[in-house]
Amino acid sequence: MAQGKNVVKVTISLPEDLYAIIEHERQAVGETRSEYLRHSVETLLRQKQEQAWDEQYRRSYQDHPETPEELAELAAWTRSGLEVWARESPWEEDEGA
């Protein structure tokens, strides 16, 4: 979320201990108070959105898990991939050197 042309200024109240932590952290990363708080809020909102997507995925998966046929196909693909990897593994070539 990049800062747009329209900016709204807000005033908030914080406990002194939280303010001190914010000041220490924002100075450590070299950001202004506005930049630090904006980035922190953006990060929090992005994490909440990702958690919502994860939860939606989990619910959807629980409602529609893989069928036995799909699991068998996945197992076959995995075995095939492992066989190719074992055949073409570059580490085996170096063992005799």
C-alpha positions in Angstrom: 0.0 0.0 0.0 1.9 3.0 -1.2 1.1 6.4 0.2 -1.3 8.1 -2.2 -1.6 11.8 -3.0 -4.5 12.2 -0.6 -3.1 12.0 3.0 -5.2 12.3 6.2 -3.5 13.3 9.4 -4.6 11.6 12.6 -3.9 12.1 16.2 -3.7 9.0 18.4 -2.9 8.5 22.1 -0.4 5.8 23.1 0.8 4.5 26.5 4.2 5.9 27.2 5.9 2.5 27.2 4.5 1.7 23.7 5.5 5.1 22.4 9.1 4.6 23.7 9.3 1.2 21.9 8.0 2.7 18.7 10.5 5.6 18.9 13.4 3.2 19.5 12.4 0.9 16.7 11.7 3.6 14.1 15.0 5.3 14.9 16.8 2.0 14.5 15.4 1.6 10.9 15.7 5.3 10.1 12.1 6.1 9.4 10.0 9.0 10.4 7.2 8.3 12.9 4.6 8.5 10.1 6.6 6.1 7.9 7.1 3.7 10.7 3.5 3.7 11.9 2.2 3.5 8.3 4.5 0.5 7.5 3.5 -1.2 10.7 -0.2 -0.8 10.0 0.2 -1.9 6.4 2.1 -5.0 7.6 -0.6 -5.8 10.2 -3.4 -5.4 7.7 -1.5 -7.6 5.1 -1.0 -10.3 7.7 -4.7 -10.2 8.7 -5.7 -10.5 5.0 -3.3 -13.5 4.5 -4.7 -15.2 7.6 -8.2 -14.7 6.3 -7.1 -16.3 3.0 -5.4 -19.1 4.8 -8.5 -19.8 6.9 -10.7 -19.6 3.7 -8.4 -22.2 2.1 -8.5 -24.5 5.1 -12.3 -24.4 5.3 -12.6 -25.0 1.5 -10.1 -27.9 1.8 -12.1 -29.4 4.7 -15.3 -29.1 2.7 -13.7 -30.6 -0.5 -10.6 -32.8 0.4 -8.8 -34.7 -2.3 -10.4 -37.8 -3.5 -8.6 -41.2 -3.3 -8.0 -41.0 -7.0 -6.3 -37.6 -6.7 -4.2 -38.8 -3.8 -3.1 -41.8 -5.9 -2.2 -39.6 -8.8 -0.2 -37.3 -6.5 1.7 -40.4 -5.0 2.5 -41.6 -8.6 3.8 -38.1 -9.6 5.9 -38.0 -6.4 7.4 -41.5 -7.0 8.2 -40.5 -10.6 9.8 -37.3 -9.6 11.9 -39.0 -6.9 13.0 -41.6 -9.5 14.1 -38.9 -11.9 15.9 -37.0 -9.1 17.7 -40.2 -8.0 18.8 -40.9 -11.6 20.0 -37.4 -12.3 21.4 -36.4 -8.9 24.6 -34.4 -9.4 25.9 -35.6 -6.0 26.4 -39.1 -7.1 28.8 -38.0 -9.8 31.1 -36.3 -7.2 31.2 -39.3 -4.9 33.9 -41.1 -7.1 36.0 -38.0 -7.6 
